[in-house]
């Protein structure tokens, strides 16, 4: 079936609540206009899922089938997203949990019950949920790649922290001599000289050659390190501790080395994918975005302009907008904890990176800190403002124009404009 032959959104002929799991899925199905609910179990196998979808199509050949499920990405979504007669409604797990508590106050959880609750939510409150519509393949691939890259960066950080912890037990000098622990230079240094005794056996010429090969060509620094190596004393004489620790260091380095190379390769591939995207120029125009954060900003917005109708929607979706709670005379504002973590992280990190590259962001940050705001609270305020700008540029398909925005600030925010002018006066002149 082609896209043009898909029936109108109102022509829902059946509703399905699908409680997915790694091994099998519990399914509750109800035909439109009927009160009868059918329950089935489908195993997580491509053949069985395809057979179940074929049965749905045969039973409801002319209309749409709405499916509610507790996820927005995963094996089931990937399997069902290509069928144009299915309308997928991802339900927030927290929403389902609270809906469950309304009927099962004991906290009991059961797959058939959850499938029935998902069906009930869909039948009675479908107008409150948005159907899931995928981005184009390039945007989806880019979104997955940048998120996976971040997971690898987190793994790299975890390994370097462990490496640092073990070196501090028996060979703390290596933290100064090896270089940054997330570099190939550090891996080569520690694999070649995992202990103080080993590096002290190396000739000065060998050490100079090593540093030169790793693009460290500051003679004064190299001589200083060689002198330190010759005069250093061991932190401990406990041979059992040294033996066990340096073995662990070698094991960590063996994991870290391919990870460093993989991240370099992945960043190159992400840059190539991003260059093919129609919005690449738009997101690359933002100050401080760079080759890492620009693709992440694109992934946060996607390519579908109908996904967000206002900046407030993405502010709430990302968790950057705070939550306001009012009850009687009580009025509380606090952070929004229910949010997609990676999207929130992308906006906040971009806001932080924009400060050295953007005058108004730097001036606003200084104002907020002077008022007593903590660092990350100030960053979130800047992220809030950036999202509004990003949304407008994304919606209008135009790159960011700093002079144009500064002119609007001069009219609308004289206080911030004055702070920007003061920053300009304080900048050192470049000879």
N, C-alpha and C positions, 0 to 999 in steps of 0.2 A: 504494500500500500504506500502510495506516495503521500507526501505531506499535504498536498492540496486536497486529497480525498479524506483527510481526517475530519470526523464530525465536529460540530460545534461543542464548546466546553460544557454546555448545559445538558447534553445528551449522555448522561451517565446512566448506564443500564445495570451496573452492579457495583457493589462496594466490598472491599476486601480488607481485613485486618491481618497483617502478617507479622508474627513474632519470630524473628530470625535467630538462628544460633549457628554454631560452627558445624554441627552434625546434621541437624534437621530443623525445619521450620513448621510452626503450627499456623494454620490458615483458617480464618473464619470468613465465610462468604455469604452475602445477602443480596438478592436481586432487588433492583429498585421497585418500590411499591409493595414489597413483600415483607412480612415479619418473620419469616422462616430463616434461620441461620444454619448454614452447613459448616461442619468442621472437618478439616483434613490435615494430614501430616505429609510433608514433602521433604525428602532428604536433600542435603546440600550436594547434589550431583548435577552437572550440566544437563545430562539427558533427562533427568526427572523434572528439573525446572522447566525445560523446554516443552516436555510433554504436558505439564500442568498449564503452561501458557497457551499451548495449542488447544487444550480442552476449553479454556476460557474463550478463546476466539471462536471456536465452533459453537459454543453455547450462546455467545453474544456477538453475532457476526457483524452487526451494523453500528454498534455504539461504542462508547468508551467504558473502561473499567477503572475505577478509582481504587488505589491501593495505599493504605496507611502503614508505615513501618517505622521502627524506632532507629533510624540512622539516616545520614545524608550522603554517606559514601561507604563503599565496601563491596563485598562479593555479590550480594543480592542486587544492589543498585546497578552494579556493572553488568549483571546478567539481564536485568529487566529494562534498562534504559533505552535499548534499541527498538523496542516494540512501540510503534506509534499509536496504538489503541489503548495503551496503559497510561494512566495519569498517576504519578507517584507523589505521595504526600509524606515527606519526612516529618516525624513528630519528635520534638525535643524530649530526651529521656526524663528530664526533670518534670516536664508537663505531664507525661504519662505516669510518673511516680506519684505526683500529687493527685491526679485523677484516680489512681488506684487507692490512695489513702482514703478518699471519700467513700469508697465502698468496702474496703478491707482495712479497718483501723488497726488491726493486729499487726500489719506490716507483711502479711503473707504474700508471697509472690509465686505465681504459677504460669507457665507458658500459655496454656489454653485460655486462662483468664485474661492475660495480657493481650492476646490476639483478639478476644472479644471486646476488651476495652478500647483497643485501637479502632476496631470496627465501629463501636459506639461513638467515639470521638468523630470519626469521619462522617457517619450518617447524620449526626445531629449538629455538628459544628464545622462542616466542610468550608463554609464561607469565611471562617476565621483562619484557615491555613492556606498557604500558597503552594500550588503544585511545583514540584522540582523540575526545572527545565535545564538541561546541560548546556554549558558553553560549547563553543566550537572546539574541535579536537586540538588545535594548536594551543588555545588558552588552557584547556584542561591539562595537557601535557606539561605546559609551563608551570601551572599551579602545583602539580604534583612534584615536579622536579625541584622547585625552589623549597617546598616543604621538606622533601626528603633530604635535600642538601643541608637544611638547618638541623635535621636530626643527626646527620653525620658530623656536623660541627659540634653539636652537643656531646656526641660520643668522643670526639677528639678532645674536647675540653675535659671530659671525665678522665680520659687516659692521661692527659698531661698533669692533672691534679694528683692522680695516683703516683705518677712518675716522680713528681716533685716531693710528695710525701715520703717515698722510699729513699730518694737521694738525701733528704735531710737526716735520715737515720744514720748514714755512714759516710756519705760523700757530698756534703753540702756545697763544696767549692765548685762542683760541676755546674751548678745553677748559674754561676758567673762565667765559666769558661766555655760551656757547650753552646751558648746562645739560646734563643727562644726554644722552648721545649717542643713547640708544634712546628718545628722546621726540620728539613732533612739534614742540616748541619748538626743539630743536636743528636739526631738519630745516628749519624755517622760517628760523631765523637764518642757517644756512650757505647756503641757496638765495638769500637776500636779500643777505647780505654774506659771500661766500666768501673774501675776503682782508682783511688789516688795512687796506689802502688804502681798500677799499670801505666798511668800517664807520666809518672815521674821517671819511668824507664825510657821514655821517648826522648830522642835527641832534639835539641832546639831547631835544627834544620827540618826535622820531620813535622814539628808543630807549626813552623812558619809555612811550610808547604801546604799543610792541611788548611790553615786559615786562608791562605791565598786562593786555594782551589774552591773555597766556599765564599769567595768574593769579599773577604775581609782583608782589605789592603791598607789599613792604617798602621804603619810601622810602630808608632808609639804604643798603641793598644796591644799589638801582638807582643812586643817586648815586655810590656807590663804583665801580660798573662804568663809569659814564659818565666819571668822572674817570680811571680806568685806560685807557679807550679813547683819551681825548685825549692822554695822556702816553706811550702805548706806542710802542716802536720795533720795526721789522721785524727778524726773526731773520736774514734773508738778503736780499741785493740781487740775487741771481741770478734774472733775469727768466725764464729758461728753466725753472728749477726751480719757480718760483712758478706760472707758466702751466700747466705740466704737472700739478702737484700739485692746483691748485684745480679743474682739469677732472676729475681723478680723484675729488676730494671730491664734486663735483656728481653724478658718475655713481653713486657709492655712496649718496648721499642719495636719488637717484631710485629705488634699489632698496629702501632702508630704509623710506621713507615708507609705501608700501602694505603692507609687512610689519607695521609697527606697528599700522596700522588693522585688518589681518586678524587679528592676535593678540587685539585687544580684542573683535572680533566672535566669534571662536572661543571665547574664554573665556565669553562670554555664552551661547552655544549649548551649551557643555559644562555650564554651571551649570543650564540648563534641562533637559538630558537627565538629569543627576544627580538633580535634584529629583523626577523621575518614577520613579527606581529604588527598589525596596522597601527596600534597605539604606542609603539616603541618610542617614537619621537616625542609624543605627548608626555609620557612618564619620565623619560630621560631628561626632560627640561627642568625638573624640579631640583633646586639646589640641595646638594648633599645626597641625592638618590644614588648615583653611581651605578656600577655594573651589578652590584648585589641587591640593593634595595629597589631599584627601578623595576626589575622583573617581579619583585614581591608586591609592589604597589599595584602593578597590572593584575597580578593574581588575585589580590584582595577585591578589586572591582570587577574583573572579568570583562567579557566583550559584549554582554547583553545589556543594552542601555535601559531596558524595561525592568531590570532586576530591582533597582532602587529608584523610587520616584522623587525622593528628597534626600538632602544631606543628613537630615535627622534620622532617617531609616538606617543608613550605614553607620552613623554614630552610635545608635542603639545596638545594632547588630554586632559591631566590633567591640562593644563594651567600653568605648572611650567616653561616651556620654554617661554621667553619673545617674544614679537612681534617686528620685525624690519620694519620700514617704510622708504623707500628711494624715494626721488623725487628731481631730479636735484642735487643741493648742500646740500639739507636738508637730514639729517640722524637722525632718532629718534628711540629709543628703549624704550618700555614701557611694563607694565604687560599685560598679556592676560586675558581679562575679560570674554570672552565667554568660559566657561569651566564647567564641572560637579563639582559642589561645594563640594560634599562629597568626591570625589576622590582626588581633590586638597587638601582638608583639611587633608585627611589621610596621604598623602605624607609629607606635611609641618609639621604636628604634629609629625610624626615619626622622621623627621630630627631633630626637637627640642629635642625630648626625647633621641636621639642617642648621643647627645653631652657629657653627663656625663659618657657614657659607651664606647665611642669610641675615641681613641687618635687622629686619623687624623681629625675626625669631630670637636673635641674640638680645635685642633691647627688651623684648617682652620677658625673656627668661630672667634678665637682671632685675627687672621691675618686680616680678613675682618673688624672687629670692629675697629682695629687699623688704618685701611685705611679710616675710616669715614663712613662705611656702617651702616645703621640702623639695629636694631635687626632682624626684619622680613625679610629685604632684604638679610641679611647674612644667615638666615635660608633657604630662597628659593634657594640660591646658593648651600648650602649643600644638599637640597632636589634634586636639579638637578643632582648632582654627585651620590647620592644614587640611583636615578632611573636608571641611566646607569648600576650601579652594580647589582641592583635588576633584571633588564631585562636580563642581561647576565646569572645570576644564574638561573632565571626562565626558560630561553630558553634552557639552558644546563641541567636543572634538578639537580643542585648541590647546597648544602648549602653554605653559605658565609664562606670564609676562610680568617680571618683577617691577619694572618702572610703572606699569599700569596699576599694579596693586598698591604701590607706595603712594601714588596720587590719590587713590581712594582712601587710604589711611590718613592722608593729610586733611581730608574733609571730615572723615567720620571719627577719627581717634586722634585729636590734636596732642594729647598727652604722650601717646606712644610715638607719634611723629617727632615730637620734641626730643624724646629719648634717642631716636634714630639719628637725628641731627647731631646730638651730643656725641654719640658713638663715632660719627664721621669725623668730628673735630679731634677726637682722641686717637684716631688711627695714626700710627707712625708713617711718615712719608717715606716712600721707596726711592732710593737714590738711583 
